[in-house]
Amino acid sequence: MAGVQFDALRVDGEAGLRLADVMEEATGGDPGPVVAEANGRRGVYFLVPPGSTSFRSWPVGVTRLSSGPGRVSYIPVPALCGRTWPLSWRCPPSEAGRFVHALLLRSAADALLGSARF
């Protein structure tokens, strides 16, 4: 469940894959944990520290997944080893407590998706 161990930001389809590419390039290949979904909306989930999505505006196309009063979000997370299709680690967690840097992700999303906010 989001908001306990981490929050997540989802960007669907090609835009999500491009954002993951930008984040990998900006961080030397280790942006933090990123999950990719191979079916449905083909979401790309960026796992960020808990509470880091709530009080920031994000470009249109970014879905915030967190918890709060009257709100619960579940994030699909694959196993670290073995087959977990349709989920896979685009960038697996490299160490405990390491997340995608929310401000860097927001800057990259602004550049890629535009500055329209919600």
C-alpha positions as CSV (number, residue, x, y, z in Angstrom):
1,M,0.0,0.0,0.0
2,A,1.3,3.4,-0.9
3,G,2.1,6.0,1.8
4,V,3.5,3.5,4.2
5,Q,6.8,2.2,2.8
6,F,6.8,4.5,-0.2
7,D,4.7,6.6,-2.5
8,A,4.7,6.2,-6.3
9,L,4.2,8.2,-9.4
10,R,2.8,6.5,-12.5
11,V,3.3,7.6,-16.1
12,D,1.6,5.5,-18.7
13,G,2.9,4.2,-22.1
14,E,5.7,5.7,-24.1
15,A,5.9,8.8,-22.0
16,G,6.6,6.7,-18.9
17,L,9.4,4.8,-20.7
18,R,10.9,8.0,-22.0
19,L,10.8,9.5,-18.5
20,A,12.5,6.3,-17.1
21,D,15.2,6.7,-19.8
22,V,15.7,10.4,-18.8
23,M,16.0,9.5,-15.1
24,E,18.5,6.7,-15.8
25,E,20.6,9.0,-17.9
26,A,20.5,11.8,-15.2
27,T,21.5,9.4,-12.4
28,G,24.2,7.4,-14.1
29,G,21.9,4.4,-14.5
30,D,20.6,4.2,-10.9
31,P,17.5,6.4,-10.5
32,G,16.1,4.3,-7.7
33,P,13.3,1.6,-8.0
34,V,11.2,1.8,-11.1
35,V,8.6,-0.8,-12.0
36,A,7.3,-1.4,-15.5
37,E,4.0,-3.0,-16.5
38,A,3.9,-4.9,-19.8
39,N,0.1,-5.0,-20.3
40,G,-2.9,-2.7,-19.8
41,R,-2.0,0.9,-19.6
42,R,1.7,-0.1,-19.6
43,G,2.4,2.0,-16.6
44,V,5.8,2.9,-15.3
45,Y,5.9,3.4,-11.5
46,F,8.6,5.5,-9.9
47,L,8.9,4.6,-6.2
48,V,9.6,7.8,-4.1
49,P,9.8,8.4,-0.4
50,P,6.5,8.2,1.6
51,G,4.8,11.6,1.7
52,S,6.9,13.1,-1.1
53,T,4.0,13.3,-3.7
54,S,1.3,15.0,-1.6
55,F,2.2,18.7,-1.5
56,R,3.7,19.1,-5.0
57,S,2.1,19.7,-8.2
58,W,2.8,17.4,-11.1
59,P,2.4,17.6,-14.8
60,V,-0.7,16.3,-16.5
61,G,0.0,12.6,-17.3
62,V,1.5,11.9,-13.9
63,T,-0.7,9.9,-11.4
64,R,0.1,10.3,-7.7
65,L,-0.3,7.1,-5.7
66,S,-0.2,7.7,-1.9
67,S,-2.5,7.3,1.1
68,G,-4.3,9.9,3.1
69,P,-7.7,10.4,4.8
70,G,-10.3,8.4,2.9
71,R,-7.7,7.4,0.2
72,V,-5.7,4.2,-0.3
73,S,-3.6,3.4,-3.3
74,Y,-2.0,0.0,-4.1
75,I,1.1,-0.2,-6.2
76,P,2.0,-3.4,-8.2
77,V,5.5,-4.5,-7.1
78,P,7.2,-7.5,-8.7
79,A,9.3,-10.0,-6.8
80,L,13.0,-9.3,-6.8
81,C,13.7,-12.7,-8.4
82,G,11.7,-15.0,-10.6
83,R,8.9,-14.5,-13.2
84,T,6.4,-11.9,-12.3
85,W,4.9,-11.0,-15.7
86,P,3.4,-8.5,-16.5
87,L,5.5,-6.7,-13.9
88,S,9.3,-6.2,-14.1
89,W,11.9,-4.1,-12.5
90,R,12.9,-1.4,-15.0
91,C,15.5,-0.4,-12.3
92,P,15.6,-2.7,-9.3
93,P,16.1,-1.4,-5.8
94,S,19.8,-1.1,-5.2
95,E,19.7,-0.7,-1.4
96,A,17.2,-0.5,1.4
97,G,15.8,3.0,1.8
98,R,16.9,4.1,-1.7
99,F,14.1,5.8,-3.7
100,V,13.7,7.8,-6.9
101,H,14.5,11.5,-6.0
102,A,11.1,13.2,-6.2
103,L,12.4,16.7,-7.1
104,L,14.6,15.3,-9.8
105,L,11.7,13.3,-11.1
106,R,9.5,16.3,-11.1
107,S,12.0,18.4,-13.0
108,A,12.4,15.6,-15.6
109,A,8.6,15.2,-15.9
110,D,8.2,19.0,-16.4
111,A,10.8,18.9,-19.2
112,L,9.3,15.8,-20.9
113,L,5.6,16.3,-20.3
114,G,5.2,20.0,-20.0
115,S,4.4,22.3,-17.1
116,A,0.6,22.0,-17.0
117,R,-0.2,21.1,-13.4
118,F,-2.7,19.4,-11.2
